[in-house]
Amino acid sequence: MDSKIQSSFELKANVLKALAHPTRLFIIDELAREERCVNDLTNLVGADMSTVSKHLSVLKNAGVVLTEKRGTQVYYSLRSSCVLHFFECIDNLLEERAEEERRAQ
């Protein structure tokens, strides 16, 4: 495989790895509604601030979220809403699989 092509797939895999956690998927879903600070997300997730901050760091390093510092707070937002299309695709796959399983019974 060409090294340029391999690098492209590695970058894509890094984004997918960042998305591959239920808490991070929940955070993305919340950020799709509106930007949030870490305190808001900590309350919504129900985890301690350091855990939520770690999840946000993974998403930021993968380029999925953006940050904006306002005073003492850092606000997070989605870099692009296109990630939500990926969610729709996954939902469609799960629905199709469930339908196939129902028909097979």
Secondary structure as UniProt FT lines:
FT   HELIX           3..19
FT   HELIX           22..33
FT   STRAND          36..37
FT   HELIX           38..45
FT   HELIX           49..61
FT   TURN            62..63
FT   STRAND          65..70
FT   TURN            71..72
FT   STRAND          73..78
FT   TURN            81..82
FT   HELIX           83..104
//
